[in-house]
Amino acid sequence: MATYDLDEQERLDELKAWWKRWGSVALFGLAVVIAAVAGWRYWQNHTVTQSLEAATVYEKLTQSLAANDLKSARESGGLLIEQYKGTAYAPRAALLLAKLHVATKDMKSAQTQLEWAVANGKEPAIRDLARLRLAAVQLDQKAYDAALKTLSATHSDAFAPRFVDLRGDVLLAQGKTAEARVAYQTAFGKMGEDNPYRNIVELKLDALGGDAK
């Protein structure tokens, strides 16, 4: 029994010595773990809350556009971009606002919104769509070199025909008919027969006297 008590005392002394040396480090490590878990849970809850709030604002934006309430639409869109830019709704709002600006002939504001969507959109499809519309706005403003640069950015295969076709439009506007024809032929070749835009590209080729390939 005495031996047992002695062994227990030795272990207790060893534990006290270890705790004296490493106790503060252990407590600090535990505090870091607890803080990390709490921070992660807070971030998850914050992200969900932000997404739900952004969805509500986005719905208001679409309803305002449907009702042709442009002032309310601009306010909702601006709110999404300023306060909910980390959500998927903000880049979509920028696309809608850009479309609204184009309709009211405010091309500079449209360009600003589209540039924001390109820079902040996390979904490849949204970025590609924003680039296409940005290049179209740049073409409208006769910023041909800027449009070609926008169209030269990496994009998904799904958008490739539209990128090449719009490149043809820019080249044609520059008076580069032969290069435009090649671009249209490339775009036509990339489009499936069920693509409704294929007929438009074919008409462009017919106008330039080029065969669809």
N, C-alpha and C positions, 0 to 999 in steps of 0.2 A: 504493500500500500504506500509506503514511504517512497519507494522507487517511482511509483506511478505519479505521486505528488511532485517529485523532483523533476520528472520528465515534463510534466505540465508546466511547471514553473520556468523551465529552460525555454520551452516553446513560447511561453508568454513573454519572457525577456527578449527573445529573438523578434517576436512580433512588435514589441515596443521599440526595439532598436530600428527595425525596418521602417516602422511608421514615423519615427523621429527623423529618419533620413529621407524617406520618399513620400511621406504622407501628404505634404503640400503639393507635390507633383501629381499624385494620384487624384487629389481633390480638384486640381486644376483641369486635369484630363477629363474627369467626370463632368465638370462644369461645361467644358467645351462640347462634349457629346450632347449634353442636355440642351445647350443653346442651339446646336446645329439641328437637332430634331425639332425643337420649337420653331426655329427659323424656317425650316422646310415646310412644316405644317402651316405656318403663317403665310408663306409664299403660295402654297397650294390654294389655301382659302382665298387669298387676295386675287389670285389669277382667275379662279372660278367666279368670284364676285365681279371682277372687272369685265369678264366675258358676258355675264348675264346683263350687267348694266349697259354694256356696249350694244348688245342685241336689241335692247329696248330703244336706245337712241337711233339705231340703224332702222328699225321698223318705223319710227317716227319720220326719219328722213325719206324713206320710200313712200310713205303715205303723203308727205308734203309734196313730193314730186308728182304723185298721181293727182293731187288736188291742185296742182300748178301754184302752190304756195311757195314761191321761190325764196322769200325771206326766211321762212321757217326751215326750208331745206338747207339753205346756206348755214344757218345757225346750228342745225343738227350735225351737218357735215363737219363744220369747224370744231364742234365739241368733240366729235369722235377723233379727229386728227390731233387735237391738243391734249385731251385727257385720256384717251384710250388708244394711243398709237401702237401699243404693244399687242393689241388684239387683231384678229383677222378682219374685223369690220372696218378698221381705219383705212387701209388701202382701197377697199371697195368703195368707201365713201369718197375717197379722192377721185376715183374713176367716175363716179356719178357727178361729182361737182365739176370735174373737167368737161363732161358731156354737157352740163348745164351752161358752163362758160362758153363753150363752142356755139351753142344754140343762141346765145346772146352776143356773139361776135367778140367776146373778150378772150382773144387767143393767148395773150400773155398770162392771164390767170389760169387758163386751161393748161398751159405748158408747166406752170409752177406746180399744179396739182399732180400732173402726170409724172413729173420729175420726182416728186415726193413719193409717189406710189412705187416707182422703179427703185428708189433708194431704200424704202422701208418695207416693201412687200416681202413676206417670208415664203409665200407660195410661188413656185416657178411660173405657173399658169397666169397668175395675177401680174407678175413682173413682165412676162412676155406680152400680155395684152396691153399693159401700160406703155411698153416700148413701141408697140405698133401704133397706138393712138398718138403717142408723143411724136413719132416720125411723121405722121399724117399732119399734125399741127405745124411741125417745122416745115414741111413741104408747103403748106398753105401760106406760111410766112416767107417763103422763098429762101429759107435757110437750108439750102440743098446739101452742103457739106455736113452740116450738123445732123440732118436727117439720115444721110448715108452712114454716119458714124453710129447713130442710134441703132440702125438696122444691122450693123456689123457685130453687135453684141451677141454673145452666146445665147442660144434659145433652144427650146425643145423641138423635136422633129414634128410634133403635131402642128406647130405654128410656122414651120419652115416655108410652106407654099405661100402664106400670106406675107412673110418677110421678103421673100424674093419678088413677089408680085409688086409690093409697094416700092421695092428698090427699082423695079422697072418704071414705075410712075415718076420717081425722082429723076432717073436718068433721062426719061423722055422730056421732062420739064427743063432739063439742062441742054436739050437739043442733041443728046447722044442716042439717036434712033437705033443704030445697030446694036448697041449695048442693051438698050431697053428691050429690043426684040428677043435677045438671048435670055434676058431675065424672065420675060413672060413665057418663053418656051420652057424654061426650067421650072417655073411655077406650075405651068400646065401639066408637065410630066410628073410632078409630085402630087397632084390632086387626083383622088379617086373619081371614078365616073359618077358616083353618087354625091359628089361635092357640088352644092348649088352654085358656088362661086366659080366653078370651072368654066361655065358658059361665058361669064364676064371676061375672064382672061382670054378665052377664045375670040371674043369680039375685039379685044385689044389687038390681038395678033392679026386678025383679019384687016383691021384698020391700018396696020403697018405693013401689010402684004407679006406676013410671015406664016409659015405652016405651023400648025400645032403639032408638037412632038411629044 
